[in-house]
């Protein structure tokens, strides 16, 4: 496995050696070399601003003065630059539930005041970090997928500023944003590339530059972060060739403005100095910022400076080009709990022929399939078609087919029996129906999601040894169900094809799509290489913030 490349565009610009200073690894040539020929005015702090974009969705749901300020600030890109050959739109179910995919892009544009933060004197922009945020149809779960910037991917034909279209071809993923060489970048090209790579329709794209990120961290009075090691000037700028002064101490701290930029841009001095470790810290930063905004609330007093700062440096797709559209979108996300906001990195490996990255197959394809099926990374069905324990009180409990007997409705002792319900078929909504049946019989039932397998022909009741009598009471609701002792705690019901047939929901076998409107075939379980590395937004900020050894 080749070592990750050191240096790069950011470090080259930070060089304090004056004209002609080279990268730490001796590489030269191209745009980076051209920038090395000009003496930097100061140590450069290049940043990734995508976290501001991600949290913007939490602050859009306000009115009054904020509405008018947002409306005046927002810029959008050309809809004609979005490819016409696209993945199909996700279909809403009978209740109107529909997932939303949002592409979050951090721009390192040198245009406007960004040059003071980024230090570059040339034009153009790149996207150092990109996250595909999948908001599930239940709008209670979301997952952000980080795509490494130096992944080799097929970049499709993209529209240039002069109106012509490129031929496309394989290149680094972050090169898509640079197509055309404009200071504003090419977000449509990145969107087209993500759709081609994942087969997932991108509903909205949000781009935030340096200024937006720096201003937002100040507007919230800083963000809590954690570092496993102290960071010095030489880590921020390896071309100094010395340790330098302390920039960020070890452990928990609150950062804003330039310090926040240093944190999210940092590569060296921790782990193996790769972009993979940096993405982990960026995911931790975004989690911390989102958690802070959620805790402090969304009053106009808190949000006005934040919203104003963010949208002044914001570019969006035409579908979000007004405060009214942002308002509607923001309000749709208010019920996402921080524990159910996850972050993972697309499955990757270093290439043997160079220091770039390839996506690992079939793992990456399974991840995209999981999102298309609206299945969470831990296997829950989040299509919105299964009511959970906190479902609408106006929804009347659905009863099973006449052939399915119900437990005595007046048996109050059932209320102390907790039951988790899983769907062991491909029929969407089946676990929710079983949950309603159990609740109608006074059991304390909740829908747990999709089972590990979709091939259950017979409903199975799993129980711990101390719960056998209670499990038999549960089984009375599911004629023909199999009772199995388990080492797991409590009682679990895995509904099978027999329950689906009894409730008129078909007898589909695994691998066959459900006929429920908007339903997707459940994806195969994700490999542990993806699930074990996931971060929840409420995780310890000191956990999982580095990759590899060294530094």
Protein Blocks (a to p, Z undefined) as FASTA:
>chain_A
ZZddeeijklmmmpcnbghiacfkopaedjklmmmmpccfbdcddddfklmmmmmmmmmm
cghjllmmmmmmpccddfklpcfbdcddddddfkopacddddddddfbfghjllmmnopa
becdddfbacdddddfklpaccdddddfklccdddddddfkopacebjaddfklmmmgoo
ianlpmklmmmmmmmmnopacfbdcdddfklmmmmmmmnnpaadddfbdcdfklmmmmno
pnbjafbdghjdddehjlmmmmmmpmghpajhpaklmmmmmmmmmmmmmmmmmmnopafk
lmmmmmmmmmmmcccdfklmcfklmmmmmmmmmmpcfklpccddddddddfkbmcdcddd
fklmmmmmmmmnopafkopacehpaccfklcfklccddddfklccddfklmklmmpccdd
ddfbfbehklmmmmmmmmmnopacddebjcfbfkbfbdcddddfklmmmmmmmmmmmghi
acdddfbecjdddddfklmmmnonojadehiacfbehiacddddddfklmmmpccfkbcf
kgopbgceeZZ
